Amino acid sequence: MADVDADEIRKLDQAHVWHPYAPPVAETHPVVRAEGVRLTLADGRELIDGMASWWAAIHGYNHPRLNAAVRDQLDDMAHVMFGGLTHEPAVRLARTLSELTGLDRVFLADSGSVAVEVAIKIAIQHSGRSRLFTVRGGYHGDTFATMAVCDPVNGMHHLFTGALPRHVFAPLPPAAYDPDYLDELTTLFHRHADELAAVIVEPIVQGAGGMRFYHPSVLTRLRELTREHGVLLIADEIATGFGRTGEMFGCDHAGIRPDIMCLGKAMTGGYMTMAATLCTAEVAERVGVLMHGPTFMGNPLAAATANASLGLLLDRPWREEVKRIEAGLRAGLEDAWRPGVRDVRVLGAIGVIETVDPVDVTKVQDFVMRRGVWLRPFGRLIYAMPPYAISDEDLAQVTGAMSAVTRLLTRP
Ligand SMILES: *Cc1c(COP(=O)(O)O)cnc(C)c1O
């Protein structure tokens, strides 16, 4: 690593590279290596990754089993087109995903947003209608159809008004059982039932729309209403899938099965971009020819890595690991409460501090980085969802940094 010049990387980055949700020139930190739960920066600093690279790296970095899967697949083929051709990594992955979800038909997409686009296409082709029903506070991706079902206030609607279709939004789903909310949801649904192609929600945990947890009764009610009216239910499990909330899928908290499910993020263990849209055989049958087909659909390298990642997940005691992380987050974030903090909440391997005012992202990051931790706060949220492999000691370092950084908030 001696020839890595951090300043050179930073200079080229600022000259040419656009980063997520960032202006043309953004402050970034060059990374040269990632191993286990640690990122090594070009300047030699080591950081414990509290973000699992946006929910994805559940097994940690540089995992020997995932590395071997990539290498083995590479010797056979890196990629072939999926139109008219097929291969073992893709069909094995589809079988595993079907077994895990109880949904028979699998479309392998190249990113989460595309998987949601495909889910919406399936619903439109299935019903001949195009209006969607969702709840406020959601996040479903950055492409146009997905943006239109993101939260209309804290999402990106205001920048793209006129370019987005108008869907039906129920109020924020509540954290506790609330019969009045369920009545309101029911009334709104009944008012629009005849024009709906589908209901789309993130089950139990709303991720990038606000890191909120809501009561399973909302899902149960939506499943009843959609079934009653022949409307499809789309579960966007891209963030919640594969154990993150303490159950394999968010829907499992309510014991429901959706008609369509979107998976992504942790599917390849954070190695490569691949996502999936699944639906029941009946829905697929009625749709017939599905009008979608990305160039890199079913990419063998990504599919082989996903197979290894899912194998590893099923082999590891993920339920106990997530429980242990949940307990560690709860204990470690107890000290985070102070003036300026509105809420501290934990579910599964997700820990959230919600502040009263928006945080200064750079200030928070500099503070936690000095304590050897990588976080990426946004808005009023300082949060962590570490790899499942994180040790108690490393987790305590993450929660310690999160708790300590709230001291910055109350300073005038
Ligand atoms: C991240 C995310 C997406 C979008 O996935 P990308 O791979 O970033 O396109 C969609 N839905 C949910 C719930 C997500 O968390």
PDBQT file of the ligand as one rigid body, heavy atoms in Angstrom, charges set to zero:
ROOT
HETATM    1  C1  LIG A 501     -31.574   0.862  -0.809  1.00  0.00    +0.000 C 
HETATM    2  C2  LIG A 501     -32.999   0.617  -1.039  1.00  0.00    +0.000 A 
HETATM    3  C3  LIG A 501     -33.551   0.623  -2.333  1.00  0.00    +0.000 A 
HETATM    4  C4  LIG A 501     -32.728   0.943  -3.556  1.00  0.00    +0.000 C 
HETATM    5  O1  LIG A 501     -31.706   0.039  -3.779  1.00  0.00    +0.000 OA
HETATM    6  P1  LIG A 501     -30.447   0.457  -4.701  1.00  0.00    +0.000 P 
HETATM    7  O2  LIG A 501     -29.655  -0.785  -4.839  1.00  0.00    +0.000 OA
HETATM    8  O3  LIG A 501     -29.734   1.553  -3.960  1.00  0.00    +0.000 OA
HETATM    9  O4  LIG A 501     -31.012   0.954  -5.995  1.00  0.00    +0.000 OA
HETATM   10  C5  LIG A 501     -34.894   0.353  -2.469  1.00  0.00    +0.000 A 
HETATM   11  N1  LIG A 501     -35.667   0.089  -1.388  1.00  0.00    +0.000 NA
HETATM   12  C6  LIG A 501     -35.173   0.066  -0.137  1.00  0.00    +0.000 A 
HETATM   13  C7  LIG A 501     -36.073  -0.262   1.009  1.00  0.00    +0.000 C 
HETATM   14  C8  LIG A 501     -33.831   0.351   0.092  1.00  0.00    +0.000 A 
HETATM   15  O5  LIG A 501     -33.342   0.369   1.336  1.00  0.00    +0.000 OA
ENDROOT
TORSDOF 0
